[in-house]
Amino acid sequence: MISNIKRSILSCVILLILCGLIYPLIGTGIGQALFHFQANGSQIKQGSMLIEQNWKGPQWFQGRNDGSVITLGPDKVLISGTNQPGPRSKQLEQSVVQRAQQLIKEGIIPANDLVTTSGSLLDPDISVHDANVQVPAIAKYHHIKSSALYSLIKQVTVHKQFGFLGNTYINVLELNIKLSHLIKTVKK
């Protein structure tokens, strides 16, 4: 009986070391060595490429209406995937109507991704269509040719992987970084 207990404890210790220490360290090492940028949250100076940023229009391309960051005192808290209203929710309906009215005031045609939230409340991407509907308002605001903005959208468009996996999308942060460079060159 004591020999069985010793073997059980030894098995637990060995599995704990293998699964709880060695395996995670190998996974972290491979991630850091091969995918350093992604493993560290895809951080750039302006924020993370993986988390939605709050852009105000019509001077910038806007992402989904997520509003995922709330401020509690000196700290900012990210909320992901909680308190999502259901499809028949009056709160959801009011939110969509308010967002659509705001976009119309800014001269932007309301599009699906621009008036709804993502499932995680952190989605940094929009469709090509949702970027294109913002072009006239941004071009007017910055006195830039629409063709230059459509060119920016083409530059940052990420197509379906292997031509059939996923959706075609645009990372709003990447698009706005390119827009800021374009604005600087136009103003010179």
C-alpha positions in Angstrom: 0.0 0.0 0.0 2.8 2.5 0.9 4.6 1.6 -2.3 1.4 2.5 -4.3 1.2 5.9 -2.5 4.9 6.6 -3.2 4.4 5.8 -6.9 1.3 8.0 -7.0 3.1 10.9 -5.4 6.1 10.4 -7.7 3.8 10.3 -10.8 2.1 13.5 -9.7 5.4 15.3 -9.1 6.8 14.2 -12.5 3.6 15.2 -14.3 3.5 18.5 -12.5 7.1 19.2 -13.6 6.5 18.1 -17.2 3.0 19.7 -17.7 3.2 22.6 -15.3 6.8 23.7 -15.9 8.7 22.2 -18.8 5.8 22.3 -21.4 4.8 25.9 -20.7 8.5 27.0 -20.8 9.0 25.3 -24.2 5.8 26.9 -25.5 6.8 30.3 -24.3 10.3 29.9 -25.7 9.0 28.9 -29.1 6.5 31.8 -29.1 9.2 34.3 -28.1 11.7 33.0 -30.6 9.4 32.6 -33.7 6.5 35.0 -33.0 8.0 37.7 -30.7 5.7 40.5 -31.9 2.5 38.4 -31.5 3.6 36.7 -28.3 4.0 40.1 -26.7 0.5 41.4 -27.6 1.3 43.0 -31.0 2.2 46.2 -29.2 3.2 49.3 -31.2 3.5 52.9 -30.0 -0.2 53.7 -30.6 -1.5 50.6 -28.9 -2.1 46.9 -29.6 -2.9 45.8 -33.1 -5.2 43.2 -31.5 -7.4 45.5 -29.4 -9.9 48.0 -30.7 -8.9 51.6 -30.3 -11.4 54.4 -29.8 -11.3 56.7 -32.8 -13.4 59.8 -33.2 -14.7 60.8 -36.7 -14.9 62.1 -39.2 -11.1 62.9 -39.0 -10.2 59.2 -38.5 -11.5 55.9 -39.7 -13.7 54.5 -37.0 -13.9 50.9 -35.9 -16.8 49.0 -34.3 -18.8 50.7 -31.5 -17.3 48.6 -28.8 -16.5 51.0 -26.0 -14.6 48.3 -24.2 -12.5 50.4 -21.9 -14.0 51.9 -18.8 -12.3 54.1 -16.3 -12.4 53.3 -12.6 -10.4 55.9 -10.8 -6.8 56.1 -12.0 -7.0 52.7 -13.7 -8.5 51.7 -17.0 -10.3 48.4 -17.1 -10.8 46.3 -20.3 -14.1 44.5 -20.4 -14.3 41.6 -22.8 -17.4 39.7 -23.8 -19.6 40.5 -20.8 -23.0 42.2 -20.6 -23.7 41.8 -24.3 -27.4 42.7 -25.0 -29.5 40.1 -26.8 -30.8 40.5 -30.3 -34.2 41.7 -29.0 -32.8 44.1 -26.4 -34.1 47.6 -26.3 -30.6 48.7 -25.1 -29.0 47.2 -28.2 -31.7 48.9 -30.4 -31.1 52.3 -28.8 -27.3 51.9 -29.0 -27.5 51.1 -32.8 -29.9 54.0 -33.4 -27.7 56.5 -31.5 -24.5 55.3 -33.2 -26.2 55.6 -36.6 -27.4 59.1 -35.9 -23.9 60.1 -34.8 -22.4 58.7 -38.0 -25.0 60.5 -40.1 -24.1 63.8 -38.3 -20.4 63.1 -39.3 -21.4 62.6 -42.9 -20.8 58.8 -42.8 -23.3 56.3 -44.1 -24.0 53.9 -41.2 -22.8 50.4 -42.0 -23.1 47.2 -40.0 -19.7 47.0 -38.3 -19.9 50.7 -37.5 -23.1 50.5 -35.5 -22.8 47.1 -33.8 -20.4 45.7 -31.3 -18.2 42.6 -31.7 -18.7 39.5 -29.6 -15.5 40.2 -27.6 -15.9 44.0 -27.4 -12.3 44.2 -28.4 -12.4 43.6 -32.2 -9.9 45.9 -34.0 -11.1 45.1 -37.5 -13.8 46.3 -39.9 -14.8 45.2 -43.4 -13.6 46.9 -46.5 -17.1 48.2 -47.1 -17.2 49.8 -43.7 -13.9 51.6 -44.4 -15.1 52.7 -47.8 -18.3 54.4 -46.5 -16.1 56.6 -44.3 -13.9 57.9 -47.2 -16.1 60.8 -48.3 -16.4 62.3 -44.8 -12.6 61.9 -44.1 -11.7 63.3 -47.5 -13.9 66.3 -46.9 -12.5 66.8 -43.4 -8.8 66.7 -44.4 -9.2 68.1 -47.9 -7.7 64.9 -49.4 -8.6 63.2 -52.6 -10.9 60.2 -52.1 -8.7 58.2 -54.4 -5.7 58.5 -52.0 -7.9 57.2 -49.1 -9.1 54.3 -51.3 -5.5 53.5 -52.0 -4.7 53.4 -48.3 -7.6 51.0 -47.7 -6.2 48.7 -50.4 -2.7 48.8 -48.9 -3.9 47.6 -45.5 -6.6 45.2 -46.6 -5.9 41.7 -45.3 -7.4 39.1 -47.7 -8.8 35.6 -46.8 -6.0 33.3 -45.9 -5.2 30.9 -48.8 -8.1 32.6 -50.6 -10.9 30.9 -48.7 -10.2 30.9 -44.9 -11.7 33.7 -42.9 -12.9 37.1 -44.1 -11.3 40.0 -45.8 -10.8 42.8 -43.2 -8.9 46.0 -42.3 -7.2 46.7 -39.0 -8.4 50.2 -38.1 -5.3 51.1 -36.1 -3.0 50.3 -39.1 -5.2 52.2 -41.4 -5.2 55.3 -39.2 -1.5 55.2 -38.8 -1.2 55.3 -42.6 -3.8 58.1 -42.7 -1.8 60.2 -40.2 1.3 59.8 -42.5 -0.8 60.9 -45.5 -2.2 63.9 -43.6 1.4 65.0 -42.7 2.5 64.7 -46.3 -0.5 66.6 -47.7 -0.1 69.5 -45.2 3.6 70.0 -46.2 
